[in-house]
Amino acid sequence: MTSIAEDVLAAFRIVSTASVADAVELQGVRGYMSGGIRMQTPGAGTLAGPAVTVREVPTEEAEPPTHALAAIDESDPGSVVCIDAGGADVAVWGGLMTAGAVARGIAGAVLDAGVRDVTEIQRDYPQFPVYSRWSVPATTVGRYRTVSLNEPVVLGGVSVHPGDLIVADRDGVVRVPARLITAVLDAATEIERREREQTRLILDTGSLRDGLAKYNRI
């Protein structure tokens, strides 16, 4: 799996996901996940880390989430566990998994499904961010089973490969393909710089249209 330098992650944590999403699109691909995947617990700030991917499918067998447990116990600190359950109306993440993730130094979780134990997570692990479609008390046991670890998955309409960069804040979640990380960081940083200049112009002139005309951005 691709390793991402800590200084690069730190740089992504100080730009908005809006700028990152636009920067990914400048490279000709989509990065932003569906707005249905949203912040459930905020954590300590912007989430940025390499993706560890898990896929789950429906089942009637009562099985433990083997691959998800492996993703927590065997992944490098700073990883983001990404679980594709096709938007399932069940909780693929909860309090015990969060405890394991915190113990391992996992950075956060992004789920195309639900999460439960939200009150517990916010109370006991306030630094740990979870992004999911919803909160729901239903267990996966007897409903879904894990079938892969660190294979490509789809979350919120976006293909995510192991080692891709996940960036998330209150606006939502963006995937940056591993091969584009440097280019996207440069572009996002430039977008933020120009927006600061544009904001100053709008405030100085008292005109939104003047700012849009000069910088061609909204």
N, C-alpha and C positions, 0 to 999 in steps of 0.2 A: 504494500500500500504506500502511496505517495506520502513522503514526510514534508511538512510545511514548516518553515522556519518561524520561530517565535516572533521575530521582529515583523515578519509579514502578517502574522495573525494580529499582532498589536496594531498594525496600520489599518487593517480591515475593521477593527473594533472602533475606530474613530471616524469612520465614514458611514453614512446612512445606507440602509438597504435599498432605498430609492435610487441613490447614486450607483450602487453596485449593480442593481437590476438594469439600469440604463447602460452601464458600462459593458455588461455581458451582451446586451442587444447590439451594441456597436461592433461586437465581434461576429455578429450574424447568427446568434443562437438565442434561445429563450432561457432565462435563468430563474425567473420568479415563479414560485409555487402558487397554486390557487389560494385566494384569500380565505378559503374555508379552513386552511391550516393556519391557526392563529395562536398567539401567546396565551397559554393557560397559567403558567407561573413565570414571572419575569426574570428570575435569577439576578445576578449581580450586574448585568449590563448587556451590551451586544454580544451575542453568541457567535463565535468563529472557531471552526475546527474541521479537521478532515472527517469525511463520512465513513462510518462503518455501517454496512447495509444488511438488513434482515428482511425476508419475505415470509408472509403468512397467508394461508389459504383456508377455506372452510373445511370443517371436518365434523364428524359426529363422535369421534373417538376422544376420550379424555386423556390428553397428553400434556406434559409440561412444555413450556416454550423453549425448547432446548437451544436453538440457535440464538435466540435473544439473550439467554443466560450466558452463552459463550461469548457473545458480543460484549457483554458487560465485564466478564471476568478475564477475558483474554486480550482486550484492546488496549492500545497505548493510552496513557493519560492525555487528556485534551481532545480525545475523539468525540464525535457526535454520533450517537446511535440513531439510525434512520430506519424506521420500520414501515414497510409497505404491506398494508392489509386491505388494500383496495377500498378504503373508506369505510371499513367495517364499523357497525354500531356496537362495538365492544371495546373494552379497555385492554390495550396491548401493553400498558405500562401502569405502574402503581407505586405505592409507598416502599415496598420491599425492594423492588428493582431500583428505585431511586437511592435507597440506602446502599445497595451494592455499587451503583454507579459513583456515588460520592466517595465511597471507600477506595475505589479504583482511580479516582481523579478524572472520570469522564466529564466532558464539558457540558453536555446537555442531550436532549432527546427531541427528535422530530418524527411525528407519527401521522401516517395517513390512516387514521382510526381514532379511537378515543383513549382517554387517560382516566384513572380513578384515583381516589385518595388525595385529591387536590388540596384539601385543607391540611392534611398531614404533611404533604410535600412543602407547602408554603410555610408551615409552622416550624418543621424540623430541619428543612434543607433550603432556606430562603435564597441561597446562592445558586441553586440548580434550576435552569430554565427548561420548561417543557412546552413544545408547540404541538398542537394536535387539532383535529377537526372539532372535537367537543370533549366534554367530560361526561362519563357514563359509568354506572356502578357495575355493569355486567362483565364477568370474567370471560377470558378466551377459552378456558378449559371446557371441552366438549363442544366447542363452537369453531375454533380456529387452531391451526397448528403451524409451527414454523417449518419451512422447507429449504431455506438456503441462508448462508452467511457469506457476506462479501462477494455477492454477485450483483449485477445491475438490477436496479429496482425502479419503480415509478412512484413518485410522491407528488400529489397535487398537480398532475399533468406534466411533470418534468422527470426525465430520466436522470437517475443519480447513480454514479459508479463509485466503488470504494476508492477513497483517496480524493474525491472531489471536495472542494471547500464548501462548507455550509456557513452562511452568514444570516443571522436573524435578529430582528429587533421588533419593536411594537408594530411596525408597518407590515411585517410578515417575514417570509423565508426565501432566500435566494441560494441557488446552487451555482457555483463557479466551476466549470470543468477544470480539472487539474492542469491541463496543458495551457490554459488561458489565464492562470492566476496572476502572473506578472503583468500581462497586458491589461487585465481588468483592474488591478490595483492602480496602475498608472492612469488609466482613463477615469476611474472613479475619483481619484485624488484631484485630477484636473477639473472634473465636473463640479466638485465641491468648491474649488478655488474660484471658478467662474461664477458660481451661484452667490458666493459671498460678495463678489464685485457687483453682480447684478442687483443684489439686495440693497447694497449701499446706494447705487444709482437710483433705484426706485424711491428710497427714502429721501435722498437729496433732492430729487426733481419733483417728488409728489406725483409721479406718473408711472403706473404699471406698464402702460403701452410703450413708453420710452425705453424702459428696461427690457421689455420683450423684443423691441425692434433692434436694439443693439446686440443682444446676446442670442436672440432666436431660440429661447428656451422657456418653457413653462412647466 
